[in-house]
C-alpha cells in the first residue's frame, strides 16, 4: 500500500510554492527519515510506520509536512511572518484542520489554544517549519483548504518596543536567577540593591515590560499566574523568561541576563 500525505498539507505546500516561487525546498519533507522511523511521529505513515496517531481506515496517511524556512521573498516576507499568520488563524479556528506548528524552538498546539510554548525536542526546527494536521477524519479528508497567504502582503514597519529603554542594572556577569545560584544569581529574596533599587524591584520592572509588549503575565494570567510581578525569581519567572527567550531566538536558559533584558526594551514587537 502506497503512503499518502493528507490533502490539506499538500495544499499548504502548493500555496507556498505559488506565493513564494523562488523559495528554497531543501528542508521540505513529509515521510520520516530513519530518526523519525524509530519512534512515534506524524511523519510516519499510520499503517506501515510508527505514527503519532493511527486511525481505523485503510489509507496509509502521513499527517506532517516540513517547509523550508528560506522563502527568498523579494518583499521581505519571512517564515516567521507565515508562522505568526498561521498561528493567529489557528487560534481563531480558521485553520481548524491544524493540530500543531513547530518553528525556531517554539510550539503552538491545539491543546493549549495555540499559545506559544518552548519546544523541548532535540530538533529545534530552525531550518524549517513543521505543520501537523489534526487527528480527525475531517482533517484527514478536507480538500480546498485556504492557508490565507494572501494576507501576508508587505510585512511593513514593525512596532517598536515600548519605551523608554532601561539599562541592565546588574554588574557584568550577574543575572536574575534562583536564590540557590550563588552570588552572581540575583533572586530578589535578599534585598540587594543595584543602581538605587532593590533587586526585586528591577525584576518586577522587567516582567511588567513584557506585559507592555503584550505578554499575558500577572496574577491569573498565562505567566506569573500565582505570584504576579512580585520580583522574586521562581519557577514562574523561569517559565516566562524561557518563553520570551524562545520568542526572541535567544539561548533558552531561563535566566535573565543582559541580552534577555535588552531584548525586552530594544527589540521590536513581531
DRENPA-3360 file (N, C-alpha, C; in nm, 2 decimals, always signed):
BEGIN
1 = XXXXXXXX = +0.08/-0.12/+0.00/+0.00/+0.00/+0.00/+0.09/+0.13/+0.00 ~ +0.06/+0.22/-0.09/+0.14/+0.34/-0.10/+0.09/+0.44/+0.00 ~ +0.19/+0.50/+0.07/+0.15/+0.61/+0.17/+0.11/+0.73/+0.10 ~ +0.04/+0.82/+0.17/+0.00/+0.95/+0.12/+0.00/+1.05/+0.23 ~ +0.03/+1.18/+0.19/+0.02/+1.29/+0.28/-0.13/+1.34/+0.28 ~ -0.18/+1.37/+0.40/-0.32/+1.42/+0.40/-0.33/+1.54/+0.31 ~ -0.44/+1.56/+0.24/-0.45/+1.66/+0.13/-0.43/+1.80/+0.18 ~ -0.47/+1.84/+0.30/-0.46/+1.98/+0.34/-0.31/+2.02/+0.35;
9 = XXXXXXXX = -0.22/+1.93/+0.38/-0.08/+1.97/+0.39/-0.02/+1.98/+0.25 ~ -0.06/+1.90/+0.15/-0.02/+1.92/+0.01/-0.07/+2.05/-0.04 ~ -0.19/+2.09/+0.00/-0.24/+2.22/-0.04/-0.16/+2.33/+0.02 ~ -0.11/+2.32/+0.14/-0.03/+2.42/+0.20/+0.10/+2.43/+0.12 ~ +0.16/+2.32/+0.09/+0.28/+2.32/+0.01/+0.26/+2.39/-0.13 ~ +0.15/+2.36/-0.19/+0.12/+2.41/-0.33/+0.10/+2.56/-0.32 ~ +0.03/+2.61/-0.21/+0.01/+2.75/-0.19/+0.13/+2.83/-0.16 ~ +0.22/+2.77/-0.08/+0.35/+2.83/-0.05/+0.43/+2.84/-0.18;
17 = XXXXXXXX = +0.43/+2.74/-0.26/+0.51/+2.74/-0.39/+0.46/+2.85/-0.48 ~ +0.33/+2.87/-0.48/+0.27/+2.97/-0.57/+0.30/+3.11/-0.51 ~ +0.29/+3.13/-0.38/+0.32/+3.26/-0.32/+0.47/+3.30/-0.32 ~ +0.55/+3.19/-0.30/+0.70/+3.22/-0.29/+0.77/+3.13/-0.40 ~ +0.76/+3.16/-0.52/+0.81/+3.07/-0.63/+0.96/+3.04/-0.62 ~ +1.03/+3.13/-0.56/+1.18/+3.11/-0.55/+1.22/+3.05/-0.42 ~ +1.13/+3.00/-0.34/+1.17/+2.96/-0.20/+1.26/+2.83/-0.21 ~ +1.34/+2.82/-0.11/+1.43/+2.70/-0.10/+1.35/+2.59/-0.05;
25 = XXXXXXXX = +1.37/+2.47/-0.11/+1.29/+2.35/-0.07/+1.38/+2.24/-0.02 ~ +1.50/+2.27/+0.01/+1.59/+2.16/+0.06/+1.55/+2.10/+0.19 ~ +1.49/+2.18/+0.28/+1.45/+2.13/+0.41/+1.30/+2.09/+0.41 ~ +1.24/+2.09/+0.29/+1.10/+2.04/+0.28/+1.10/+1.89/+0.31 ~ +0.99/+1.84/+0.37/+0.99/+1.69/+0.39/+0.85/+1.65/+0.43 ~ +0.82/+1.52/+0.41/+0.69/+1.47/+0.46/+0.72/+1.33/+0.52 ~ +0.75/+1.23/+0.45/+0.78/+1.10/+0.50/+0.90/+1.10/+0.59 ~ +0.90/+1.03/+0.71/+1.00/+1.04/+0.80/+1.13/+0.98/+0.76;
33 = XXXXXXXX = +1.25/+1.03/+0.80/+1.38/+0.97/+0.78/+1.40/+0.86/+0.89 ~ +1.52/+0.81/+0.89/+1.55/+0.70/+0.98/+1.52/+0.74/+1.13 ~ +1.56/+0.86/+1.16/+1.54/+0.91/+1.30/+1.39/+0.91/+1.34 ~ +1.31/+0.95/+1.24/+1.16/+0.95/+1.27/+1.11/+0.81/+1.27 ~ +1.16/+0.72/+1.19/+1.10/+0.59/+1.18/+1.12/+0.51/+1.31 ~ +1.22/+0.54/+1.39/+1.25/+0.47/+1.52/+1.15/+0.50/+1.63 ~ +1.07/+0.61/+1.62/+0.98/+0.65/+1.73/+0.85/+0.70/+1.67 ~ +0.75/+0.71/+1.75/+0.62/+0.76/+1.70/+0.63/+0.90/+1.65;
41 = XXXXXXXX = +0.59/+0.92/+1.53/+0.59/+1.06/+1.46/+0.49/+1.07/+1.36 ~ +0.43/+1.19/+1.34/+0.33/+1.21/+1.24/+0.40/+1.21/+1.10 ~ +0.53/+1.21/+1.09/+0.60/+1.19/+0.96/+0.59/+1.05/+0.92 ~ +0.55/+0.96/+1.00/+0.55/+0.81/+0.97/+0.41/+0.78/+0.92 ~ +0.39/+0.70/+0.82/+0.26/+0.66/+0.77/+0.18/+0.58/+0.88 ~ +0.05/+0.60/+0.89/-0.02/+0.55/+1.01/-0.06/+0.40/+1.00 ~ -0.02/+0.33/+0.89/-0.05/+0.19/+0.88/+0.08/+0.11/+0.87 ~ +0.18/+0.16/+0.79/+0.30/+0.09/+0.77/+0.42/+0.14/+0.85;
49 = XXXXXXXX = +0.40/+0.24/+0.93/+0.51/+0.30/+1.01/+0.47/+0.31/+1.16 ~ +0.55/+0.39/+1.23/+0.52/+0.42/+1.37/+0.46/+0.56/+1.38 ~ +0.33/+0.57/+1.37/+0.27/+0.71/+1.37/+0.25/+0.76/+1.51 ~ +0.23/+0.89/+1.51/+0.18/+0.96/+1.64/+0.04/+0.92/+1.67 ~ -0.04/+0.90/+1.56/-0.18/+0.86/+1.58/-0.22/+0.76/+1.46 ~ -0.29/+0.66/+1.50/-0.33/+0.56/+1.40/-0.48/+0.55/+1.40 ~ -0.54/+0.57/+1.28/-0.69/+0.56/+1.28/-0.73/+0.43/+1.22 ~ -0.86/+0.41/+1.19/-0.90/+0.27/+1.16/-0.93/+0.26/+1.01;
57 = XXXXXXXX = -0.90/+0.36/+0.92/-0.93/+0.34/+0.78/-0.82/+0.27/+0.71 ~ -0.84/+0.25/+0.58/-0.74/+0.17/+0.50/-0.63/+0.26/+0.44 ~ -0.63/+0.39/+0.46/-0.53/+0.48/+0.40/-0.41/+0.48/+0.49 ~ -0.29/+0.48/+0.42/-0.16/+0.49/+0.49/-0.12/+0.64/+0.49 ~ -0.17/+0.71/+0.60/-0.16/+0.85/+0.59/-0.04/+0.91/+0.67 ~ +0.02/+1.01/+0.62/+0.12/+1.09/+0.68/+0.06/+1.23/+0.72 ~ +0.07/+1.27/+0.84/+0.00/+1.39/+0.89/+0.09/+1.51/+0.92 ~ +0.21/+1.51/+0.87/+0.30/+1.62/+0.89/+0.38/+1.65/+0.77;
65 = XXXXXXXX = +0.41/+1.78/+0.75/+0.50/+1.83/+0.65/+0.59/+1.94/+0.71 ~ +0.71/+1.94/+0.66/+0.81/+2.04/+0.69/+0.83/+2.13/+0.57 ~ +0.84/+2.26/+0.60/+0.85/+2.36/+0.49/+0.98/+2.44/+0.52 ~ +1.07/+2.45/+0.42/+1.20/+2.52/+0.44/+1.17/+2.66/+0.48 ~ +1.26/+2.71/+0.57/+1.24/+2.85/+0.63/+1.28/+2.96/+0.54 ~ +1.36/+2.93/+0.43/+1.41/+3.03/+0.34/+1.31/+3.05/+0.23 ~ +1.23/+3.16/+0.24/+1.13/+3.19/+0.14/+1.18/+3.27/+0.02 ~ +1.30/+3.33/+0.04/+1.36/+3.41/-0.07/+1.26/+3.50/-0.13;
73 = XXXXXXXX = +1.19/+3.57/-0.05/+1.09/+3.67/-0.09/+1.15/+3.80/-0.11 ~ +1.14/+3.86/-0.23/+1.20/+3.99/-0.26/+1.13/+4.10/-0.18 ~ +1.01/+4.08/-0.13/+0.94/+4.18/-0.05/+0.97/+4.17/+0.10 ~ +1.05/+4.08/+0.14/+1.09/+4.07/+0.28/+1.00/+3.98/+0.37 ~ +0.91/+3.91/+0.31/+0.83/+3.82/+0.40/+0.91/+3.70/+0.44 ~ +0.91/+3.67/+0.56/+0.99/+3.56/+0.62/+0.90/+3.44/+0.67 ~ +0.96/+3.33/+0.70/+0.88/+3.22/+0.75/+0.82/+3.26/+0.89 ~ +0.89/+3.35/+0.96/+0.83/+3.40/+1.09/+0.70/+3.46/+1.06;
81 = XXXXXXXX = +0.69/+3.54/+0.96/+0.56/+3.61/+0.92/+0.46/+3.50/+0.89 ~ +0.49/+3.40/+0.81/+0.40/+3.29/+0.78/+0.35/+3.22/+0.90 ~ +0.44/+3.18/+0.99/+0.41/+3.11/+1.11/+0.31/+3.19/+1.20 ~ +0.35/+3.32/+1.22/+0.26/+3.40/+1.30/+0.12/+3.42/+1.24 ~ +0.11/+3.43/+1.11/-0.02/+3.43/+1.04/-0.09/+3.30/+1.07 ~ -0.03/+3.19/+1.05/-0.10/+3.06/+1.07/-0.14/+3.04/+1.21 ~ -0.05/+3.08/+1.31/-0.09/+3.07/+1.45/-0.21/+3.16/+1.48 ~ -0.22/+3.28/+1.43/-0.33/+3.36/+1.45/-0.46/+3.30/+1.39;
89 = XXXXXXXX = -0.45/+3.24/+1.27/-0.56/+3.18/+1.21/-0.61/+3.05/+1.28 ~ -0.51/+2.98/+1.33/-0.54/+2.86/+1.41/-0.61/+2.89/+1.54 ~ -0.57/+3.00/+1.61/-0.63/+3.04/+1.73/-0.78/+3.08/+1.71 ~ -0.81/+3.14/+1.59/-0.95/+3.18/+1.56/-1.02/+3.06/+1.49 ~ -0.96/+2.94/+1.48/-1.02/+2.82/+1.43/-1.04/+2.83/+1.27 ~ -0.98/+2.93/+1.21/-0.99/+2.94/+1.06/-0.90/+2.83/+1.00 ~ -0.80/+2.78/+1.07/-0.73/+2.66/+1.02/-0.76/+2.55/+1.11 ~ -0.89/+2.51/+1.11/-0.94/+2.41/+1.21/-0.87/+2.27/+1.19;
97 = XXXXXXXX = -0.81/+2.25/+1.07/-0.75/+2.12/+1.04/-0.61/+2.11/+1.10 ~ -0.55/+2.21/+1.16/-0.42/+2.21/+1.21/-0.42/+2.17/+1.36 ~ -0.33/+2.08/+1.39/-0.31/+2.03/+1.53/-0.20/+2.11/+1.60 ~ -0.09/+2.12/+1.54/+0.02/+2.20/+1.60/+0.12/+2.24/+1.49 ~ +0.20/+2.35/+1.53/+0.30/+2.41/+1.44/+0.43/+2.42/+1.53 ~ +0.54/+2.38/+1.47/+0.67/+2.40/+1.54/+0.76/+2.48/+1.45 ~ +0.83/+2.58/+1.51/+0.93/+2.66/+1.44/+1.02/+2.73/+1.53 ~ +1.15/+2.72/+1.50/+1.25/+2.80/+1.57/+1.24/+2.79/+1.73;
105 = XXXXXXXX = +1.23/+2.67/+1.78/+1.23/+2.64/+1.92/+1.10/+2.67/+1.99 ~ +0.99/+2.69/+1.92/+0.86/+2.71/+1.98/+0.76/+2.62/+1.92 ~ +0.65/+2.59/+2.00/+0.54/+2.50/+1.95/+0.41/+2.57/+1.99 ~ +0.32/+2.56/+1.90/+0.18/+2.61/+1.92/+0.09/+2.50/+1.90 ~ +0.02/+2.45/+2.00/-0.06/+2.33/+2.00/-0.20/+2.36/+2.02 ~ -0.29/+2.28/+1.96/-0.43/+2.30/+1.98/-0.47/+2.28/+2.12 ~ -0.41/+2.18/+2.19/-0.45/+2.15/+2.33/-0.43/+2.27/+2.42 ~ -0.34/+2.36/+2.38/-0.31/+2.48/+2.46/-0.37/+2.61/+2.40;
113 = XXXXXXXX = -0.46/+2.59/+2.31/-0.52/+2.71/+2.25/-0.42/+2.78/+2.16 ~ -0.32/+2.71/+2.11/-0.21/+2.77/+2.02/-0.13/+2.88/+2.09 ~ -0.12/+2.87/+2.22/-0.03/+2.96/+2.30/+0.11/+2.93/+2.26 ~ +0.20/+3.02/+2.28/+0.34/+3.00/+2.25/+0.41/+2.92/+2.36 ~ +0.47/+2.81/+2.33/+0.54/+2.73/+2.43/+0.68/+2.70/+2.38 ~ +0.77/+2.68/+2.47/+0.91/+2.64/+2.43/+0.90/+2.49/+2.38 ~ +0.96/+2.47/+2.27/+0.97/+2.33/+2.22/+1.09/+2.26/+2.28 ~ +1.07/+2.15/+2.34/+1.18/+2.08/+2.41/+1.24/+1.96/+2.33;
121 = XXXXXXXX = +1.20/+1.94/+2.21/+1.25/+1.83/+2.13/+1.40/+1.85/+2.09 ~ +1.46/+1.75/+2.04/+1.61/+1.77/+2.01/+1.62/+1.85/+1.88 ~ +1.53/+1.84/+1.79/+1.53/+1.92/+1.67/+1.45/+2.05/+1.69 ~ +1.52/+2.16/+1.69/+1.46/+2.29/+1.72/+1.38/+2.35/+1.60 ~ +1.39/+2.28/+1.49/+1.32/+2.33/+1.37/+1.35/+2.47/+1.33 ~ +1.48/+2.50/+1.32/+1.53/+2.63/+1.28/+1.54/+2.65/+1.13 ~ +1.56/+2.54/+1.06/+1.57/+2.54/+0.92/+1.44/+2.52/+0.84 ~ +1.34/+2.48/+0.92/+1.21/+2.46/+0.85/+1.10/+2.47/+0.96;
129 = XXXXXXXX = +0.98/+2.49/+0.91/+0.86/+2.49/+0.99/+0.79/+2.36/+0.98 ~ +0.75/+2.30/+1.09/+0.67/+2.18/+1.09/+0.52/+2.21/+1.11 ~ +0.44/+2.15/+1.03/+0.29/+2.17/+1.04/+0.23/+2.03/+1.05 ~ +0.15/+2.01/+1.16/+0.09/+1.88/+1.18/-0.06/+1.89/+1.16 ~ -0.12/+1.80/+1.08/-0.26/+1.80/+1.07/-0.33/+1.74/+1.19 ~ -0.45/+1.78/+1.22/-0.52/+1.72/+1.33/-0.56/+1.58/+1.32 ~ -0.58/+1.51/+1.43/-0.61/+1.37/+1.43/-0.76/+1.34/+1.42 ~ -0.82/+1.39/+1.31/-0.96/+1.36/+1.29/-0.98/+1.32/+1.15;
137 = XXXXXXXX = -1.09/+1.25/+1.12/-1.13/+1.22/+0.98/-1.16/+1.34/+0.90 ~ -1.22/+1.44/+0.96/-1.24/+1.56/+0.89/-1.12/+1.63/+0.84 ~ -1.01/+1.64/+0.93/-0.88/+1.69/+0.89/-0.81/+1.61/+0.79 ~ -0.83/+1.47/+0.80/-0.76/+1.38/+0.71/-0.82/+1.40/+0.56 ~ -0.94/+1.43/+0.55/-1.01/+1.43/+0.42/-1.04/+1.56/+0.36 ~ -1.03/+1.67/+0.44/-1.07/+1.80/+0.39/-0.99/+1.84/+0.26 ~ -1.05/+1.90/+0.17/-0.98/+1.95/+0.05/-1.03/+2.09/+0.02 ~ -0.95/+2.16/-0.06/-0.99/+2.30/-0.09/-0.96/+2.39/+0.03;
145 = XXXXXXXX = -0.86/+2.36/+0.11/-0.82/+2.45/+0.22/-0.75/+2.58/+0.17 ~ -0.78/+2.68/+0.24/-0.71/+2.81/+0.21/-0.62/+2.85/+0.33 ~ -0.49/+2.86/+0.30/-0.40/+2.89/+0.41/-0.37/+3.04/+0.42 ~ -0.45/+3.12/+0.35/-0.46/+3.27/+0.36/-0.33/+3.34/+0.34 ~ -0.24/+3.29/+0.26/-0.11/+3.36/+0.23/-0.13/+3.49/+0.17 ~ -0.25/+3.52/+0.11/-0.28/+3.65/+0.05/-0.28/+3.76/+0.16 ~ -0.29/+3.72/+0.29/-0.30/+3.82/+0.39/-0.16/+3.87/+0.43 ~ -0.05/+3.81/+0.38/+0.08/+3.85/+0.42/+0.12/+3.98/+0.36;
153 = XXXXXXXX = +0.10/+4.00/+0.23/+0.14/+4.13/+0.17/+0.28/+4.17/+0.20 ~ +0.30/+4.30/+0.21/+0.43/+4.36/+0.26/+0.43/+4.36/+0.41 ~ +0.54/+4.30/+0.47/+0.54/+4.30/+0.62/+0.53/+4.43/+0.68 ~ +0.57/+4.54/+0.61/+0.56/+4.67/+0.66/+0.64/+4.70/+0.78 ~ +0.62/+4.82/+0.84/+0.71/+4.85/+0.96/+0.67/+4.77/+1.08 ~ +0.77/+4.74/+1.16/+0.75/+4.67/+1.29/+0.71/+4.77/+1.40 ~ +0.65/+4.72/+1.50/+0.61/+4.80/+1.62/+0.73/+4.81/+1.71 ~ +0.78/+4.93/+1.74/+0.89/+4.94/+1.83/+0.85/+4.89/+1.97;
161 = XXXXXXXX = +0.96/+4.85/+2.05/+0.93/+4.82/+2.19/+0.88/+4.94/+2.27 ~ +0.79/+4.91/+2.36/+0.75/+5.03/+2.45/+0.87/+5.09/+2.52 ~ +0.87/+5.22/+2.53/+0.99/+5.28/+2.59/+0.95/+5.35/+2.72 ~ +1.04/+5.42/+2.78/+1.18/+5.43/+2.74/+1.26/+5.30/+2.78 ~ +1.38/+5.29/+2.71/+1.46/+5.18/+2.74/+1.53/+5.19/+2.88 ~ +1.54/+5.08/+2.95/+1.61/+5.08/+3.08/+1.73/+4.99/+3.07 ~ +1.84/+5.04/+3.11/+1.97/+4.97/+3.10/+1.97/+4.85/+3.20 ~ +2.04/+4.75/+3.17/+2.05/+4.63/+3.26/+2.12/+4.68/+3.39;
169 = XXXXXXXX = +2.06/+4.65/+3.50/+2.11/+4.71/+3.63/+2.21/+4.64/+3.70 ~ +2.25/+4.52/+3.66/+2.34/+4.43/+3.74/+2.48/+4.44/+3.68 ~ +2.58/+4.41/+3.77/+2.72/+4.42/+3.72/+2.74/+4.31/+3.61 ~ +2.85/+4.32/+3.54/+2.89/+4.23/+3.44/+2.90/+4.09/+3.49 ~ +2.84/+3.99/+3.43/+2.84/+3.85/+3.47/+2.73/+3.81/+3.57 ~ +2.66/+3.91/+3.62/+2.54/+3.88/+3.70/+2.42/+3.86/+3.62 ~ +2.32/+3.80/+3.68/+2.19/+3.77/+3.62/+2.08/+3.75/+3.72 ~ +1.96/+3.77/+3.68/+1.85/+3.73/+3.77/+1.82/+3.58/+3.76;
177 = XXXXXXXX = +1.82/+3.51/+3.87/+1.81/+3.37/+3.87/+1.77/+3.32/+4.01 ~ +1.78/+3.19/+4.03/+1.74/+3.12/+4.15/+1.83/+3.16/+4.27 ~ +1.77/+3.16/+4.39/+1.85/+3.20/+4.51/+1.95/+3.10/+4.55 ~ +1.95/+2.98/+4.49/+2.05/+2.88/+4.51/+2.17/+2.89/+4.42 ~ +2.17/+2.99/+4.33/+2.27/+3.00/+4.22/+2.40/+3.07/+4.26 ~ +2.42/+3.11/+4.38/+2.54/+3.18/+4.42/+2.53/+3.33/+4.41 ~ +2.64/+3.40/+4.43/+2.64/+3.54/+4.45/+2.60/+3.61/+4.32 ~ +2.63/+3.56/+4.20/+2.60/+3.63/+4.08/+2.46/+3.61/+4.03;
185 = XXXXXXXX = +2.39/+3.51/+4.10/+2.25/+3.49/+4.07/+2.16/+3.57/+4.16 ~ +2.09/+3.67/+4.11/+2.02/+3.77/+4.19/+1.87/+3.73/+4.18 ~ +1.82/+3.69/+4.30/+1.69/+3.63/+4.31/+1.58/+3.72/+4.36 ~ +1.61/+3.83/+4.42/+1.51/+3.92/+4.48/+1.48/+3.88/+4.63 ~ +1.53/+3.77/+4.68/+1.50/+3.73/+4.81/+1.58/+3.80/+4.92 ~ +1.70/+3.85/+4.88/+1.79/+3.90/+4.98/+1.80/+4.05/+4.99 ~ +1.71/+4.12/+4.92/+1.71/+4.27/+4.93/+1.84/+4.34/+4.90 ~ +1.90/+4.29/+4.79/+2.02/+4.35/+4.75/+1.99/+4.47/+4.66;
193 = XXXXXXXX = +2.08/+4.57/+4.67/+2.05/+4.70/+4.60/+2.15/+4.71/+4.48 ~ +2.09/+4.75/+4.37/+2.17/+4.78/+4.25/+2.12/+4.90/+4.18 ~ +2.21/+5.00/+4.16/+2.17/+5.12/+4.09/+2.05/+5.19/+4.16 ~ +2.05/+5.19/+4.29/+1.94/+5.27/+4.36/+1.81/+5.20/+4.38 ~ +1.80/+5.07/+4.34/+1.67/+5.00/+4.36/+1.70/+4.86/+4.42 ~ +1.60/+4.80/+4.48/+1.61/+4.67/+4.53/+1.61/+4.57/+4.41 ~ +1.67/+4.46/+4.43/+1.68/+4.36/+4.32/+1.54/+4.32/+4.27 ~ +1.45/+4.30/+4.37/+1.31/+4.25/+4.33/+1.24/+4.36/+4.25;
201 = XXXXXXXX = +1.27/+4.49/+4.28/+1.21/+4.60/+4.20/+1.25/+4.60/+4.06 ~ +1.38/+4.57/+4.04/+1.43/+4.56/+3.90/+1.36/+4.44/+3.82 ~ +1.35/+4.32/+3.89/+1.29/+4.21/+3.82/+1.15/+4.23/+3.79 ~ +1.07/+4.29/+3.89/+0.93/+4.33/+3.86/+0.92/+4.43/+3.75 ~ +1.01/+4.52/+3.74/+1.01/+4.62/+3.63/+1.02/+4.55/+3.49 ~ +1.11/+4.45/+3.49/+1.13/+4.38/+3.36/+1.01/+4.30/+3.32 ~ +0.95/+4.23/+3.42/+0.83/+4.14/+3.38/+0.72/+4.23/+3.34 ~ +0.70/+4.35/+3.40/+0.60/+4.44/+3.36/+0.62/+4.50/+3.22;
209 = XXXXXXXX = +0.75/+4.51/+3.18/+0.78/+4.55/+3.04/+0.73/+4.44/+2.94 ~ +0.73/+4.32/+2.98/+0.68/+4.21/+2.89/+0.53/+4.23/+2.88 ~ +0.46/+4.27/+2.98/+0.31/+4.29/+2.97/+0.29/+4.41/+2.88 ~ +0.37/+4.51/+2.88/+0.36/+4.62/+2.78/+0.38/+4.57/+2.64 ~ +0.46/+4.47/+2.62/+0.48/+4.41/+2.49/+0.37/+4.31/+2.45 ~ +0.27/+4.30/+2.54/+0.16/+4.21/+2.50/+0.16/+4.07/+2.56 ~ +0.26/+4.04/+2.65/+0.26/+3.91/+2.71/+0.16/+3.90/+2.82 ~ +0.09/+3.79/+2.83/-0.01/+3.77/+2.93/+0.05/+3.73/+3.06;
217 = XXXXXXXX = +0.11/+3.82/+3.13/+0.18/+3.79/+3.26/+0.12/+3.87/+3.37 ~ +0.11/+3.81/+3.49/+0.05/+3.87/+3.61/-0.05/+3.77/+3.67 ~ -0.10/+3.80/+3.79/-0.18/+3.71/+3.86/-0.31/+3.67/+3.78 ~ -0.33/+3.54/+3.77/-0.44/+3.49/+3.69/-0.41/+3.48/+3.54 ~ -0.30/+3.53/+3.50/-0.26/+3.53/+3.36/-0.19/+3.40/+3.32 ~ -0.15/+3.39/+3.19/-0.08/+3.27/+3.15/+0.05/+3.25/+3.22 ~ +0.13/+3.36/+3.24/+0.26/+3.36/+3.31/+0.25/+3.44/+3.44 ~ +0.32/+3.40/+3.54/+0.32/+3.46/+3.67/+0.18/+3.45/+3.73;
225 = XXXXXXXX = +0.11/+3.34/+3.70/-0.03/+3.32/+3.74/-0.05/+3.33/+3.89 ~ +0.04/+3.27/+3.97/+0.02/+3.26/+4.11/+0.07/+3.38/+4.19 ~ +0.19/+3.43/+4.16/+0.25/+3.53/+4.24/+0.26/+3.67/+4.17 ~ +0.23/+3.67/+4.05/+0.23/+3.80/+3.98/+0.37/+3.86/+3.97 ~ +0.37/+4.00/+3.96/+0.50/+4.07/+3.94/+0.57/+4.10/+4.08 ~ +0.60/+3.99/+4.15/+0.65/+4.01/+4.29/+0.80/+4.03/+4.29 ~ +0.87/+4.01/+4.18/+1.01/+4.03/+4.17/+1.09/+3.92/+4.24 ~ +1.03/+3.81/+4.28/+1.10/+3.70/+4.35/+1.12/+3.59/+4.25;
233 = XXXXXXXX = +1.24/+3.57/+4.20/+1.26/+3.47/+4.10/+1.22/+3.33/+4.15 ~ +1.14/+3.26/+4.07/+1.10/+3.12/+4.10/+1.06/+3.05/+3.97 ~ +1.00/+2.94/+3.98/+0.96/+2.86/+3.86/+0.87/+2.94/+3.76 ~ +0.79/+3.02/+3.81/+0.70/+3.10/+3.72/+0.79/+3.20/+3.64 ~ +0.88/+3.26/+3.70/+0.97/+3.36/+3.63/+1.06/+3.28/+3.53 ~ +1.10/+3.16/+3.57/+1.18/+3.08/+3.47/+1.10/+3.05/+3.35 ~ +0.98/+3.01/+3.37/+0.89/+2.98/+3.25/+0.87/+3.10/+3.16 ~ +0.84/+3.21/+3.22/+0.82/+3.33/+3.14/+0.95/+3.37/+3.07;
241 = XXXXXXXX = +1.06/+3.37/+3.13/+1.19/+3.41/+3.07/+1.22/+3.32/+2.96 ~ +1.21/+3.19/+2.98/+1.24/+3.09/+2.88/+1.15/+3.11/+2.76 ~ +1.02/+3.13/+2.78/+0.93/+3.15/+2.67/+0.97/+3.28/+2.59 ~ +1.00/+3.39/+2.66/+1.04/+3.51/+2.59/+1.17/+3.49/+2.51 ~ +1.27/+3.41/+2.57/+1.39/+3.38/+2.50/+1.37/+3.31/+2.37 ~ +1.28/+3.21/+2.38/+1.24/+3.13/+2.26/+1.18/+3.22/+2.15 ~ +1.09/+3.31/+2.20/+1.03/+3.40/+2.10/+1.13/+3.49/+2.03 ~ +1.23/+3.53/+2.10/+1.33/+3.62/+2.05/+1.45/+3.55/+1.98;
249 = XXXXXXXX = +1.45/+3.42/+1.98/+1.56/+3.35/+1.92/+1.69/+3.35/+2.01 ~ +1.67/+3.37/+2.14/+1.79/+3.37/+2.23/+1.81/+3.24/+2.29 ~ +1.93/+3.22/+2.35/+1.96/+3.10/+2.43/+1.86/+3.08/+2.54 ~ +1.80/+2.96/+2.55/+1.68/+2.94/+2.64/+1.73/+2.88/+2.77 ~ +1.79/+2.96/+2.86/+1.84/+2.91/+2.99/+1.75/+2.95/+3.10 ~ +1.64/+3.03/+3.08/+1.55/+3.07/+3.19/+1.61/+3.17/+3.28 ~ +1.73/+3.22/+3.25/+1.80/+3.32/+3.34/+1.79/+3.46/+3.27 ~ +1.77/+3.56/+3.35/+1.76/+3.70/+3.30/+1.89/+3.77/+3.30;
257 = XXXXXXXX = +1.97/+3.76/+3.19/+2.09/+3.83/+3.18/+2.08/+3.95/+3.10 ~ +2.19/+4.01/+3.06/+2.19/+4.14/+2.99/+2.12/+4.13/+2.85 ~ +2.15/+4.02/+2.77/+2.09/+4.01/+2.64/+1.94/+4.00/+2.65 ~ +1.89/+3.91/+2.74/+1.74/+3.89/+2.75/+1.68/+4.02/+2.80 ~ +1.74/+4.09/+2.90/+1.69/+4.22/+2.95/+1.68/+4.32/+2.83 ~ +1.78/+4.33/+2.76/+1.78/+4.43/+2.65/+1.68/+4.40/+2.54 ~ +1.66/+4.27/+2.51/+1.56/+4.23/+2.41/+1.42/+4.29/+2.44 ~ +1.39/+4.29/+2.57/+1.25/+4.34/+2.61/+1.24/+4.49/+2.58;
265 = XXXXXX = +1.35/+4.56/+2.60/+1.34/+4.71/+2.58/+1.38/+4.76/+2.44 ~ +1.45/+4.68/+2.37/+1.51/+4.73/+2.24/+1.45/+4.66/+2.12 ~ +1.42/+4.53/+2.13/+1.37/+4.46/+2.01/+1.23/+4.49/+1.97 ~ +1.20/+4.51/+1.84/+1.06/+4.54/+1.81/+0.97/+4.43/+1.83 ~ +0.84/+4.46/+1.84/+0.74/+4.36/+1.86/+0.70/+4.30/+1.73 ~ +0.70/+4.17/+1.72/+0.66/+4.10/+1.60/+0.52/+4.05/+1.61;
% end
